[in-house]
Amino acid sequence: MLHPYMSNMSACIIKAPKLCFMDTSLYAYLCEWQDARMLEDSVMGGSFFEIFVVSELVKNASAYGFDPRMMLYYYRDIGRKETGFLLPAQGALHSIEAKNAESPGRPTPI
């Protein structure tokens, strides 16, 4: 579960977390994708790529001894525009955007 990022961390309890399915192989099997071409052509391809990125970030954080639940968040504004993932580190906020496109465009400012 990814919790929303807010400057007031007690407010995070009120907002809904984002549920991420971490096993990409099982996800592909449940969607009945038999090969990579089916995945590329699917409308769920972007979601699949986002799940892959989240799972890699979680594995990386765990490998370095960090609790990913305490350092990986998502951001959604009042207009329900979502900006990938946020990683607070060393007093700064780093945005990670996961787009399944050849030219994903410019990052959304926070």
Sine and cosine of phi, psi and omega as CSV:
sin_phi,cos_phi,sin_psi,cos_psi,sin_omega,cos_omega
0.00,0.00,0.76,-0.65,0.10,-0.99
-0.98,-0.20,0.77,-0.64,0.02,-1.00
-1.00,-0.06,0.46,-0.89,0.03,-1.00
-0.94,0.33,0.53,-0.85,0.04,-1.00
-1.00,0.05,0.75,-0.66,0.10,-1.00
-0.57,-0.82,0.52,-0.85,0.02,-1.00
-0.92,0.40,-0.50,0.86,0.07,-1.00
-0.99,-0.13,0.99,-0.17,-0.13,-0.99
-0.90,0.44,-0.43,0.90,0.03,-1.00
-0.93,0.38,-0.41,0.91,0.04,-1.00
-0.95,0.31,-0.32,0.95,0.01,-1.00
-0.89,0.46,-0.47,0.88,-0.02,-1.00
-0.91,0.42,-0.54,0.84,-0.05,-1.00
-0.97,0.24,-0.63,0.78,-0.05,-1.00
-0.97,0.23,0.48,-0.88,-0.05,-1.00
-0.98,0.21,0.74,-0.67,0.10,-1.00
-0.96,0.29,0.31,-0.95,0.03,-1.00
-0.98,-0.19,0.83,-0.55,-0.02,-1.00
-1.00,0.05,0.82,-0.58,0.00,-1.00
-0.89,-0.46,0.79,-0.61,0.06,-1.00
-0.99,0.15,0.89,-0.45,-0.19,-0.98
-1.00,0.05,-0.36,0.93,-0.07,-1.00
-1.00,-0.07,0.98,-0.19,-0.06,-1.00
-0.92,0.39,-0.53,0.85,0.02,-1.00
-0.91,0.41,-0.72,0.70,0.02,-1.00
-0.92,0.40,-0.62,0.79,0.04,-1.00
-0.87,0.50,-0.72,0.69,0.02,-1.00
-0.90,0.44,-0.63,0.77,0.01,-1.00
-0.91,0.42,-0.71,0.71,-0.01,-1.00
-0.91,0.41,-0.49,0.87,0.06,-1.00
-0.99,0.11,-0.04,1.00,0.03,-1.00
0.87,0.49,0.64,0.77,0.11,-0.99
-1.00,0.06,0.88,-0.47,-0.03,-1.00
-1.00,0.02,-0.35,0.94,0.01,-1.00
-0.47,-0.88,0.10,-1.00,-0.07,-1.00
-0.90,0.43,-0.54,0.84,0.00,-1.00
-0.89,0.46,-0.66,0.75,0.04,-1.00
-0.88,0.47,-0.63,0.78,0.02,-1.00
-0.91,0.41,-0.71,0.70,0.00,-1.00
-0.88,0.47,-0.60,0.80,-0.04,-1.00
-0.99,0.11,-0.21,0.98,-0.07,-1.00
-0.98,0.22,0.52,-0.85,0.09,-1.00
-0.94,0.34,-0.27,0.96,0.01,-1.00
-1.00,0.00,0.06,1.00,-0.03,-1.00
-0.86,0.51,-0.65,0.76,0.02,-1.00
-0.91,0.42,-0.66,0.75,0.04,-1.00
-0.89,0.45,-0.66,0.75,0.02,-1.00
-0.88,0.47,-0.70,0.71,0.01,-1.00
-0.90,0.45,-0.65,0.76,0.04,-1.00
-0.88,0.48,-0.67,0.75,0.03,-1.00
-0.90,0.44,-0.65,0.76,0.05,-1.00
-0.86,0.50,-0.72,0.69,-0.01,-1.00
-0.89,0.46,-0.70,0.71,0.02,-1.00
-0.87,0.50,-0.71,0.70,-0.03,-1.00
-0.89,0.45,-0.61,0.79,0.04,-1.00
-0.93,0.37,-0.64,0.77,0.05,-1.00
-0.90,0.44,-0.65,0.76,0.02,-1.00
-0.91,0.41,-0.70,0.72,0.03,-1.00
-0.89,0.46,-0.66,0.75,0.00,-1.00
-0.90,0.43,-0.71,0.70,0.02,-1.00
-0.88,0.48,-0.70,0.71,-0.01,-1.00
-0.90,0.43,-0.61,0.79,0.00,-1.00
-0.90,0.44,-0.50,0.87,0.01,-1.00
-0.99,-0.11,0.19,0.98,0.10,-0.99
0.99,0.13,0.28,0.96,0.04,-1.00
-0.99,-0.15,0.48,-0.87,0.09,-1.00
-1.00,0.02,0.94,-0.35,-0.07,-1.00
-0.87,0.49,-0.41,0.91,0.01,-1.00
-0.93,0.37,-0.34,0.94,-0.01,-1.00
-0.99,-0.17,-0.01,1.00,-0.08,-1.00
-0.66,-0.75,0.02,1.00,0.00,-1.00
-0.80,-0.60,0.84,-0.54,-0.06,-1.00
-0.73,-0.68,0.19,-0.98,0.18,-0.98
-0.88,-0.47,0.32,-0.95,-0.02,-1.00
-0.79,-0.61,0.75,-0.66,0.07,-1.00
-0.67,-0.74,0.77,-0.64,-0.01,-1.00
-1.00,0.03,-0.04,-1.00,-0.05,-1.00
-0.88,0.47,-0.54,0.84,0.03,-1.00
-0.98,0.20,0.15,0.99,0.01,-1.00
0.90,0.43,0.38,0.93,0.13,-0.99
-0.99,0.16,0.77,-0.64,-0.06,-1.00
-0.95,-0.31,0.67,-0.74,0.06,-1.00
-0.90,-0.44,0.99,-0.17,0.10,-0.99
0.31,0.95,-0.85,-0.52,-0.09,-1.00
-0.81,-0.59,0.46,-0.89,0.04,-1.00
-0.87,-0.49,0.66,-0.75,-0.03,-1.00
-0.78,-0.62,0.99,-0.16,0.05,-1.00
-0.97,0.24,0.81,-0.59,-0.01,-1.00
-0.47,-0.88,0.73,-0.69,0.09,-1.00
0.79,0.61,0.69,0.73,0.06,-1.00
0.98,0.21,0.07,1.00,0.01,-1.00
-0.85,-0.53,0.32,-0.95,0.02,-1.00
-0.92,-0.40,0.88,-0.47,-0.05,-1.00
-0.96,-0.27,0.76,-0.65,0.00,-1.00
-0.99,-0.15,0.71,-0.70,0.04,-1.00
-0.84,-0.54,0.89,-0.46,-0.02,-1.00
-0.96,-0.27,0.77,-0.64,0.00,-1.00
-0.91,-0.41,0.98,-0.22,0.00,-1.00
-0.85,-0.53,0.72,-0.70,0.04,-1.00
-1.00,-0.10,0.96,0.29,-0.02,-1.00
-0.46,-0.89,0.38,-0.92,0.03,-1.00
-0.94,0.34,-0.59,0.81,0.05,-1.00
-0.72,-0.69,1.00,-0.01,-0.11,-0.99
-0.93,0.36,-0.20,0.98,0.00,-1.00
1.00,-0.05,-0.14,-0.99,-0.05,-1.00
-1.00,0.09,0.57,-0.82,0.05,-1.00
-0.92,0.40,0.53,-0.85,0.04,-1.00
-0.98,0.18,0.80,-0.60,0.03,-1.00
-0.93,0.37,0.54,-0.84,0.00,-1.00
-0.98,-0.21,0.00,0.00,0.00,0.00
